[in-house]
């Protein structure tokens, strides 16, 4: 819809200039203002086909202006921009009826594409929540990776689309599912979570769908399943890749026909539940191995959402640390402050356990250290002590001048001395070799910033051999944020 009039409001002169030039080149008529009062005057007069506005302006917040815009001109698309890049900003933009939300700095190509879609689409009604006074911050982070997560969630809040969340362990998959429920249209219903990996495989069907009295040995009474418990709300299926085939078939029936039967039952039960699934596995690989149904995968993967590992959004670590410190304070722990050097060291750490590992470290620091300020030295000590005990431990500072073989010899002497007159468990040779390989491969990948070709060359290994060892040893492969 070239030739349409775009109303732009932003108190930053540079942004106004950039938007004026870019939108004019794209074929739009552009009207620009630095304040909300002028924008509202144009809208009240019926001017403009679409609005692009900053949230914070000198005279009025766009979130206060949006309800008036939607009441006066409900078909007018409004794109909201903000440098306050939090989850709640994205959610509030959706609640107030914005067409879309863009964090600053934004990509001009993406902005123009969104404008094109907004002008071409049928006008949609604004989505509102009854309570827009939410003070909590269920998701934390202002990185570009998290901004995209917020935008996807904001678009899904008022839908019942099935969501598949993927990502490494500890990235917060259940937290995202809970946020989607708490701020969505099913928020008044129950949120029920079940972890497939934590339940014996022969009991998963009963846990999910319930069972009738006498359905199997030990079933002395009728039992409700998670589907029945989640009726009218959201059912979060964590570690979906560990679901056995029989249960997968039953789940597929629910997704296809909207009904299920209890174990031992014959009467179909209608289901009104939103499904959110999550996994840290490669389900396509599981499909190729015959461990996961392809048709179920596509039923669950309606909207895919991959959560980034913490190492890929290290700039969020200071915000996450402050968040966890505040939580600890609410629980009665002492007030702590992390100095800048400590935060920089934490940003450089790979965090293989992701946000969960970071939270555990912060809580441990606030509970165990008497100092009011957590310093770099404390972080160095804590991160070193967080490494699991093994026959090959970190050598002392005096081992810096040793050869590798001397350092290993000293560590093994210390290891054997720990058993007194006894001997360590059998299988020591393979165990020590595996534990030697892990730090060696991790060090090579770290040195090459996650480049497996360079790491294989550095180690003198075939690339396929290196990949196999990475999988077998569970080495966390990551690429430095400084790499291209």
C-alpha positions as CSV (number, residue, x, y, z in Angstrom):
1,X,0.0,0.0,0.0
2,X,2.6,2.5,-1.2
3,X,1.3,6.1,-1.0
4,X,-0.1,5.4,2.5
5,X,0.5,8.1,5.1
6,X,2.7,7.0,8.1
7,X,2.5,9.1,11.3
8,X,5.8,9.0,13.2
9,X,6.3,10.2,16.8
10,X,9.7,10.1,18.5
11,X,11.5,12.7,20.7
12,X,14.9,11.7,19.2
13,X,15.7,13.9,16.2
14,X,18.1,11.4,14.7
15,X,15.5,8.6,14.7
16,X,12.9,11.0,13.2
17,X,15.4,11.8,10.3
18,X,16.3,8.2,9.7
19,X,12.6,7.1,9.6
20,X,11.6,10.0,7.4
21,X,14.2,9.1,4.8
22,X,13.7,5.4,4.9
23,X,9.9,5.5,4.8
24,X,9.9,8.1,2.0
25,X,12.3,6.0,-0.1
26,X,9.8,3.1,0.4
27,X,7.1,5.1,-1.2
28,X,5.1,6.3,1.8
29,X,4.0,9.8,2.8
30,X,5.5,10.6,6.1
31,X,4.4,13.1,8.8
32,X,6.8,13.5,11.8
33,X,6.4,14.9,15.3
34,X,8.4,14.9,18.5
35,X,5.4,14.8,20.9
36,X,2.3,12.8,21.7
37,X,0.0,15.9,21.6
38,X,0.6,16.5,17.9
39,X,0.3,12.8,17.1
40,X,-3.1,12.7,18.9
41,X,-4.3,15.8,17.0
42,X,-3.5,14.1,13.6
43,X,-5.2,10.9,14.7
44,X,-8.3,12.7,16.0
45,X,-8.6,14.5,12.6
46,X,-8.6,11.1,10.8
47,X,-5.1,11.5,9.3
48,X,-2.7,8.7,8.7
49,X,-3.0,5.0,7.7
50,X,-0.4,3.7,10.3
51,X,1.4,5.0,13.4
52,X,5.0,4.4,14.4
53,X,5.6,5.8,17.9
54,X,8.2,5.7,20.7
55,X,6.9,4.7,24.1
56,X,8.5,7.5,26.2
57,X,7.8,11.0,24.9
58,X,8.1,14.4,26.6
59,X,4.4,15.0,27.2
60,X,2.8,11.5,27.4
61,X,3.6,7.8,27.4
62,X,2.5,6.0,24.3
63,X,0.9,3.2,26.5
64,X,-1.4,5.9,28.0
65,X,-2.2,7.2,24.5
66,X,-2.9,3.8,22.9
67,X,-6.3,3.1,24.5
68,X,-7.6,6.4,23.2
69,X,-6.2,5.7,19.7
70,X,-7.9,2.2,19.7
71,X,-11.2,3.7,20.9
72,X,-11.2,6.5,18.4
73,X,-9.8,4.6,15.5
74,X,-9.8,0.8,16.2
75,X,-8.6,-0.1,12.7
76,X,-5.5,2.1,12.8
77,X,-2.3,-0.1,13.2
78,X,0.1,1.2,15.8
79,X,3.8,0.1,15.9
80,X,5.5,0.7,19.2
81,X,9.2,1.3,19.6
82,X,11.1,1.3,22.9
83,X,14.5,1.3,24.3
84,X,13.1,-0.2,27.5
85,X,13.5,-3.7,26.1
86,X,11.9,-5.9,28.7
87,X,9.4,-8.7,28.6
88,X,6.8,-6.5,30.2
89,X,7.2,-3.8,27.5
90,X,6.4,-6.3,24.8
91,X,3.5,-7.7,26.8
92,X,2.1,-4.2,27.6
93,X,2.3,-3.3,23.9
94,X,0.2,-6.3,23.0
95,X,-2.3,-5.6,25.9
96,X,-2.8,-2.0,24.8
97,X,-3.6,-3.1,21.3
98,X,-0.3,-2.3,19.4
99,X,0.1,-4.1,16.1
100,X,3.7,-4.9,16.9
101,X,6.6,-4.0,19.1
102,X,10.1,-3.2,18.0
103,X,13.0,-2.9,20.5
104,X,15.6,-0.1,19.9
105,X,17.9,-0.2,18.0
106,X,15.7,-1.7,15.3
107,X,16.3,-2.9,11.8
108,X,14.9,-0.6,9.1
109,X,14.3,-3.4,6.6
110,X,12.3,-5.3,9.3
111,X,10.3,-2.2,10.2
112,X,9.4,-1.5,6.6
113,X,8.3,-5.2,6.1
114,X,6.1,-5.0,9.2
115,X,4.5,-1.8,8.0
116,X,3.8,-3.5,4.6
117,X,2.1,-6.4,6.4
118,X,0.1,-4.2,8.7
119,X,-1.3,-2.1,5.9
120,X,-2.1,-5.2,3.8
121,X,-3.7,-7.3,6.5
122,X,-7.4,-7.2,7.5
123,X,-7.8,-4.9,10.6
124,X,-7.6,-6.9,13.8
125,X,-9.1,-6.2,17.2
126,X,-6.8,-5.2,20.0
127,X,-6.0,-7.9,22.6
128,X,-6.5,-6.7,26.2
129,X,-6.0,-8.3,29.6
130,X,-8.3,-7.5,32.5
131,X,-5.4,-6.6,34.8
132,X,-2.6,-4.5,33.2
133,X,-0.9,-3.6,36.5
134,X,1.5,-6.5,36.5
135,X,4.7,-5.6,38.4
136,X,6.5,-8.9,38.2
137,X,9.2,-9.7,35.6
138,X,8.8,-13.3,34.7
139,X,11.5,-13.2,32.0
140,X,14.7,-11.1,32.4
141,X,17.1,-9.8,29.7
142,X,17.4,-7.0,27.1
143,X,19.6,-8.8,24.6
144,X,18.5,-9.1,20.9
145,X,18.0,-12.8,21.4
146,X,15.5,-12.2,24.3
147,X,13.8,-9.4,22.4
148,X,12.7,-11.8,19.7
149,X,11.4,-14.2,22.4
150,X,9.3,-11.4,23.9
151,X,7.9,-10.5,20.6
152,X,6.9,-14.0,19.7
153,X,5.3,-14.5,23.1
154,X,3.4,-11.3,22.9
155,X,1.9,-12.4,19.6
156,X,0.9,-15.8,21.1
157,X,-0.7,-14.5,24.3
158,X,-4.3,-14.4,22.9
159,X,-4.1,-17.6,20.8
160,X,-4.3,-21.3,21.6
161,X,-1.6,-22.3,19.2
162,X,0.5,-25.3,20.2
163,X,4.1,-24.2,21.1
164,X,7.3,-26.3,20.9
165,X,10.1,-24.8,23.1
166,X,13.6,-26.1,22.4
167,X,16.9,-25.3,24.1
168,X,19.6,-26.6,26.3
169,X,18.9,-27.6,29.9
170,X,18.6,-24.7,32.2
171,X,17.6,-22.1,29.6
172,X,14.1,-21.5,31.3
173,X,11.7,-23.5,29.1
174,X,9.2,-24.0,31.9
175,X,9.5,-20.3,32.9
176,X,8.6,-19.3,29.3
177,X,5.6,-21.7,29.2
178,X,4.4,-20.3,32.6
179,X,4.7,-16.7,31.3
180,X,2.7,-17.6,28.2
181,X,0.0,-19.0,30.4
182,X,0.0,-16.3,33.1
183,X,-0.3,-13.4,30.6
184,X,-2.5,-15.2,28.0
185,X,-6.2,-15.7,27.7
186,X,-6.1,-19.0,29.8
187,X,-4.5,-17.3,32.8
188,X,-7.6,-18.0,34.9
189,X,-7.3,-21.7,34.3
190,X,-4.7,-24.1,35.8
191,X,-1.1,-24.4,34.7
192,X,0.0,-28.1,35.0
193,X,3.5,-29.3,34.2
194,X,4.8,-32.8,33.8
195,X,8.3,-33.9,33.1
196,X,8.4,-37.0,30.9
197,X,12.0,-37.9,32.0
198,X,11.0,-37.9,35.7
199,X,8.2,-40.5,35.4
200,X,8.6,-44.3,34.9
201,X,7.8,-45.0,31.3
202,X,5.1,-47.5,32.2
203,X,3.2,-44.9,34.2
204,X,3.3,-42.0,31.8
205,X,0.0,-42.8,30.1
206,X,-1.7,-43.1,33.5
207,X,-0.1,-39.8,34.6
208,X,-1.3,-38.0,31.5
209,X,-4.7,-39.4,30.9
210,X,-5.7,-40.9,34.3
211,X,-6.9,-44.4,35.0
212,X,-10.0,-46.3,36.0
213,X,-10.3,-48.5,39.1
214,X,-8.8,-51.9,38.3
215,X,-7.2,-50.7,35.1
216,X,-3.9,-52.4,36.2
217,X,-2.4,-54.0,39.3
218,X,-2.4,-51.4,42.1
219,X,-5.1,-49.2,40.6
220,X,-7.5,-49.4,43.5
221,X,-9.3,-46.1,42.7
222,X,-10.0,-43.9,39.8
223,X,-7.3,-41.3,39.3
224,X,-7.4,-38.1,37.3
225,X,-4.6,-37.4,34.8
226,X,-2.8,-34.2,34.0
227,X,-5.1,-33.5,31.0
228,X,-8.1,-33.5,33.3
229,X,-6.3,-31.4,35.9
230,X,-5.3,-28.8,33.2
231,X,-8.8,-28.5,31.8
232,X,-9.4,-24.9,30.7
233,X,-5.7,-24.0,31.2
234,X,-2.3,-25.0,29.9
235,X,-0.5,-28.4,30.0
236,X,3.3,-28.1,29.8
237,X,4.9,-31.3,28.6
238,X,8.6,-31.1,29.5
239,X,11.2,-33.4,27.9
240,X,8.7,-34.5,25.3
241,X,11.4,-36.5,23.6
242,X,11.4,-39.0,26.4
243,X,7.7,-39.9,25.9
244,X,7.3,-43.6,25.0
245,X,5.6,-44.5,21.7
246,X,2.3,-45.7,23.1
247,X,1.8,-42.4,25.0
248,X,2.8,-40.5,21.8
249,X,0.0,-42.2,19.9
250,X,-2.5,-41.3,22.6
251,X,-1.3,-37.7,22.6
252,X,-1.6,-37.5,18.9
253,X,-5.3,-38.5,19.2
254,X,-5.9,-35.6,21.6
255,X,-4.2,-33.1,19.3
256,X,-6.1,-34.4,16.2
257,X,-9.6,-35.1,17.7
258,X,-9.6,-33.1,20.9
259,X,-10.5,-36.1,23.1
260,X,-8.9,-38.9,25.0
261,X,-9.8,-41.9,27.1
262,X,-8.5,-42.8,30.5
263,X,-6.4,-46.0,30.9
264,X,-8.9,-48.8,31.3
265,X,-11.7,-46.4,30.2
266,X,-14.0,-46.5,27.2
267,X,-15.8,-43.2,27.2
268,X,-14.1,-40.4,25.3
269,X,-13.4,-37.3,27.3
270,X,-13.4,-33.9,25.5
271,X,-10.3,-31.9,26.2
272,X,-10.0,-28.1,26.4
273,X,-6.3,-27.7,27.1
274,X,-3.5,-25.6,25.5
275,X,-0.4,-27.7,24.9
276,X,3.1,-26.4,25.3
277,X,5.9,-28.9,24.8
278,X,9.6,-28.6,25.4
279,X,12.7,-30.6,24.8
280,X,16.5,-30.3,24.8
281,X,16.8,-33.1,22.3
282,X,17.0,-33.0,18.5
283,X,13.6,-34.5,17.7
284,X,14.3,-34.8,14.0
285,X,17.2,-37.1,14.9
286,X,14.8,-39.0,17.2
287,X,12.4,-39.4,14.3
288,X,15.2,-40.8,12.1
289,X,16.0,-43.2,14.9
290,X,12.4,-44.3,15.1
291,X,12.0,-42.9,18.7
292,X,9.5,-40.1,17.9
293,X,6.5,-40.0,15.7
294,X,6.9,-37.6,12.8
295,X,3.2,-36.8,12.7
296,X,3.2,-35.9,16.4
297,X,6.2,-33.7,15.9
298,X,4.4,-31.6,13.3
299,X,1.3,-31.4,15.5
300,X,3.4,-30.1,18.4
301,X,5.7,-27.9,16.4
302,X,3.0,-25.5,15.2
303,X,5.0,-22.5,16.6
304,X,8.7,-23.4,17.3
305,X,10.5,-21.3,19.8
306,X,14.2,-21.9,20.5
307,X,15.6,-20.4,23.7
308,X,19.2,-19.2,23.5
309,X,21.9,-20.5,25.8
310,X,23.2,-18.0,28.3
311,X,26.6,-17.8,26.6
312,X,24.8,-16.4,23.5
313,X,23.2,-13.6,25.6
314,X,26.0,-12.9,28.1
315,X,25.0,-9.2,28.1
316,X,21.9,-10.2,30.1
317,X,24.0,-11.7,33.0
318,X,24.1,-8.4,35.0
319,X,20.3,-8.0,34.8
320,X,19.9,-11.7,35.8
321,X,22.3,-11.4,38.7
322,X,20.4,-8.4,40.1
323,X,17.1,-10.3,39.6
324,X,18.3,-13.3,41.6
325,X,19.8,-11.1,44.3
326,X,16.5,-9.3,44.7
327,X,14.8,-12.7,45.0
328,X,17.2,-13.8,47.6
329,X,16.6,-10.6,49.6
330,X,12.9,-11.2,49.5
331,X,13.6,-14.6,51.1
332,X,15.5,-13.0,54.0
333,X,19.1,-13.3,52.8
334,X,21.6,-10.4,53.1
335,X,21.7,-7.6,50.6
336,X,24.6,-8.2,48.2
337,X,26.2,-6.1,45.4
338,X,28.4,-7.5,42.6
339,X,31.2,-5.2,41.5
340,X,31.8,-4.6,37.8
341,X,34.9,-6.9,37.6
342,X,32.9,-9.7,39.1
343,X,30.1,-9.2,36.6
344,X,32.6,-9.1,33.7
345,X,34.1,-12.4,34.8
346,X,30.7,-13.9,35.0
347,X,29.9,-12.7,31.5
348,X,33.0,-14.4,30.2
349,X,32.1,-17.8,31.8
350,X,30.5,-20.3,29.4
351,X,27.7,-21.4,31.9
352,X,27.1,-24.9,30.6
353,X,24.1,-25.1,33.0
354,X,22.7,-21.9,31.6
355,X,20.4,-19.6,33.7
356,X,19.7,-22.4,36.2
357,X,23.5,-22.7,37.0
358,X,23.8,-18.9,37.2
359,X,20.9,-18.7,39.7
360,X,22.4,-21.5,41.8
361,X,25.7,-19.7,42.0
362,X,24.1,-16.3,42.9
363,X,22.0,-17.8,45.6
364,X,25.0,-19.7,47.0
365,X,27.0,-16.5,47.1
366,X,24.3,-14.5,48.8
367,X,23.9,-17.2,51.4
368,X,27.5,-18.2,52.2
369,X,29.6,-15.1,51.8
370,X,29.5,-12.5,54.6
371,X,30.9,-9.7,52.4
372,X,28.5,-7.0,51.2
373,X,30.3,-6.7,47.9
374,X,30.9,-9.8,45.8
375,X,34.3,-9.3,44.1
376,X,36.1,-10.9,41.1
377,X,38.2,-13.0,43.5
378,X,35.1,-14.5,45.1
379,X,33.7,-15.3,41.7
380,X,37.0,-16.9,40.6
381,X,37.0,-19.1,43.8
382,X,33.3,-20.0,43.4
383,X,33.5,-20.9,39.7
384,X,36.6,-23.1,40.4
385,X,34.8,-24.9,43.3
386,X,31.8,-25.5,41.1
387,X,33.7,-28.0,39.0
388,X,32.7,-31.6,40.0
389,X,35.3,-33.7,41.8
390,X,37.1,-36.2,39.5
391,X,40.4,-38.1,39.5
392,X,41.9,-35.3,37.3
393,X,41.4,-32.1,39.4
394,X,42.7,-28.6,39.0
395,X,46.4,-28.5,39.8
396,X,47.8,-26.1,42.4
397,X,49.4,-22.8,41.4
398,X,52.8,-24.3,41.6
399,X,52.0,-26.8,38.8
400,X,52.1,-24.0,36.3
401,X,55.8,-24.8,35.6
402,X,55.1,-28.6,35.3
403,X,54.9,-30.5,32.2
404,X,51.4,-32.1,31.5
405,X,52.7,-35.6,32.5
406,X,54.1,-34.2,35.7
407,X,50.9,-32.5,36.6
408,X,48.9,-35.6,35.9
409,X,51.3,-37.7,37.9
410,X,50.9,-35.4,40.9
411,X,47.1,-35.4,40.7
412,X,47.0,-39.1,40.4
413,X,49.3,-39.5,43.5
414,X,46.9,-37.2,45.4
415,X,43.9,-39.1,44.1
416,X,45.2,-42.5,45.2
417,X,46.3,-41.2,48.6
418,X,42.6,-40.3,49.2
419,X,41.8,-44.0,49.5
420,X,44.3,-44.7,52.2
421,X,45.3,-48.4,52.0
422,X,42.4,-49.1,49.7
423,X,42.0,-48.8,45.9
424,X,39.7,-46.6,43.8
425,X,36.8,-48.3,41.9
426,X,37.6,-50.5,38.9
427,X,37.6,-49.0,35.4
428,X,40.1,-46.2,36.3
429,X,41.9,-46.2,33.0
430,X,38.9,-45.5,30.8
431,X,37.6,-43.0,33.4
432,X,40.8,-41.0,33.5
433,X,41.2,-41.0,29.7
434,X,37.6,-39.7,29.4
435,X,38.2,-37.0,32.0
436,X,41.4,-36.0,30.3
437,X,39.7,-35.7,26.9
438,X,36.9,-33.5,28.1
439,X,39.0,-30.5,29.3
440,X,41.3,-31.0,26.3
441,X,38.5,-30.8,23.8
442,X,36.8,-28.0,25.7
443,X,40.0,-26.0,25.8
444,X,40.5,-26.4,22.0
445,X,37.0,-25.3,21.3
446,X,37.4,-22.3,23.6
447,X,40.6,-21.3,21.9
448,X,39.1,-21.6,18.5
449,X,35.8,-19.8,19.6
450,X,33.7,-22.9,18.8
451,X,35.1,-23.5,15.3
452,X,35.2,-27.3,15.1
453,X,37.3,-27.4,11.9
454,X,40.1,-25.4,13.6
455,X,39.7,-27.3,16.8
456,X,40.1,-30.6,15.0
457,X,43.2,-29.3,13.2
458,X,44.6,-28.1,16.5
459,X,44.1,-31.5,18.2
460,X,45.2,-33.4,15.1
461,X,41.9,-35.2,14.9
462,X,39.5,-35.9,12.0
463,X,36.5,-33.6,12.1
464,X,34.1,-36.5,12.3
465,X,36.1,-38.0,15.2
466,X,35.9,-34.7,17.0
467,X,32.2,-34.4,16.5
468,X,31.7,-38.0,17.9
469,X,33.8,-37.2,21.0
470,X,31.9,-34.0,21.6
471,X,28.6,-36.0,21.6
472,X,30.0,-38.8,23.7
473,X,31.6,-36.6,26.3
474,X,28.8,-34.0,26.4
475,X,31.2,-31.2,25.7
476,X,29.3,-27.8,25.6
477,X,30.2,-26.3,22.2
478,X,29.9,-22.5,22.1
479,X,31.1,-19.7,19.9
480,X,32.6,-16.6,21.4
481,X,30.4,-13.4,21.1
482,X,33.5,-11.7,19.6
483,X,33.5,-14.1,16.6
484,X,31.9,-13.2,13.4
